[in-house]
């Protein structure tokens, strides 16, 4: 629901309006790839007309679909389906305009069975982004209040990431691209070759790239203006540093450390 979150994925809606999906409920039971992020959003069918999910219907250009599919791990973490949602439209009625409900087909993402875990809770970061989108879109206040009391994942107190001792190579952007199963984060490089099956999608998404900006732009405090120079010159604030450190610890659990990443090579 967050316009800022969509922009971080390279997607800018042509137009947006609030919408209601009847007979479904909101869940946070899709496992994030990394355990520090808990569960992320999902919708589940109940066939009870009293149940509903409030959200935003975005009109997008055709080329946005590929970007969304990549960001939502289409075919791995999420499937993409078409559902009918209800929107309010303004219609001419004699000399005035009136609001009238209309049903329209919309694409949406639903969690794949292998990624569903009903014990998951969303991170505070993730829920803040959902809330920000709901508030700015002017969704029903009762719905927003229910989102506000949604339980969240208790944050883990991560130690400062320290790479293992030993001699390791240093990579730059050009060299990293030659290793399609290596990925970098905040100055460190990891090998994803032996990652667990749930990370198979990330091998293609992260492989051969530095993912530091990717993570920074997904913070609930992000303004989408972070740059590689902020990383090069250590202009990150304490919240950004702590967030990256949590992922460095999780990368070290999921992947194998293989070296340093140099941001200063031209």
MOZI-V950058 format. One record per pair of residues at least 6 apart in sequence whose C-alpha atoms are under 6 Angstrom apart, sorted by the first residue. I is the first residue (numbers start at 1). J is the second residue. If there is no record, write none. Layout:
<<I & J> <I & J>>
//
This chain:
<<1 & 56> <1 & 133> <2 & 133> <8 & 217> <11 & 64> <13 & 58> <13 & 59> <13 & 60> <14 & 59> <14 & 60> <15 & 58> <15 & 59> <16 & 57> <16 & 58> <17 & 56> <17 & 57> <18 & 55> <18 & 56> <18 & 57> <19 & 55> <19 & 56> <19 & 57> <19 & 86> <19 & 87> <20 & 53> <20 & 54> <20 & 85> <20 & 86> <21 & 52> <21 & 53> <21 & 85> <22 & 49> <22 & 51> <22 & 52> <23 & 46> <23 & 47> <23 & 48> <23 & 49> <23 & 51> <23 & 52> <24 & 44> <24 & 45> <24 & 46> <24 & 51> <24 & 52> <25 & 43> <25 & 44> <25 & 52> <25 & 53> <26 & 42> <26 & 43> <26 & 53> <27 & 41> <27 & 42> <27 & 43> <28 & 39> <28 & 40> <28 & 41> <28 & 42> <29 & 39> <29 & 116> <29 & 117> <29 & 118> <29 & 120> <30 & 39> <30 & 40> <30 & 111> <30 & 115> <30 & 116> <31 & 39> <31 & 115> <32 & 38> <32 & 39> <37 & 123> <38 & 120> <38 & 121> <38 & 122> <38 & 123> <39 & 120> <39 & 121> <39 & 122> <40 & 122> <42 & 110> <42 & 111> <43 & 110> <77 & 111> <77 & 112> <77 & 115> <78 & 109> <78 & 110> <78 & 111> <78 & 112> <79 & 109> <79 & 110> <80 & 108> <80 & 109> <81 & 107> <81 & 108> <82 & 106> <82 & 107> <83 & 105> <83 & 106> <84 & 104> <84 & 105> <85 & 103> <85 & 104> <86 & 102> <86 & 103> <87 & 101> <87 & 102> <88 & 100> <88 & 101> <89 & 99> <89 & 100> <90 & 98> <90 & 99> <91 & 97> <91 & 98> <121 & 152> <121 & 153> <122 & 152> <122 & 153> <123 & 152> <123 & 153> <124 & 152> <125 & 220> <129 & 220> <158 & 246> <161 & 249> <168 & 259> <169 & 259> <170 & 259> <170 & 260> <170 & 261> <171 & 261> <171 & 262> <172 & 261> <172 & 262> <176 & 208> <177 & 208> <179 & 208> <180 & 207> <180 & 208> <181 & 191> <181 & 192> <181 & 193> <181 & 203> <181 & 207> <182 & 190> <182 & 191> <182 & 192> <182 & 207> <182 & 208> <183 & 189> <183 & 190> <183 & 206> <183 & 207> <183 & 208> <183 & 209> <183 & 210> <184 & 210> <185 & 210> <185 & 211> <185 & 212> <186 & 212> <187 & 260> <187 & 261> <188 & 259> <188 & 260> <188 & 261> <189 & 258> <189 & 259> <189 & 260> <190 & 255> <190 & 256> <190 & 257> <190 & 258> <191 & 255> <191 & 256> <192 & 255> <195 & 254> <195 & 255> <217 & 224> <232 & 263>>
//
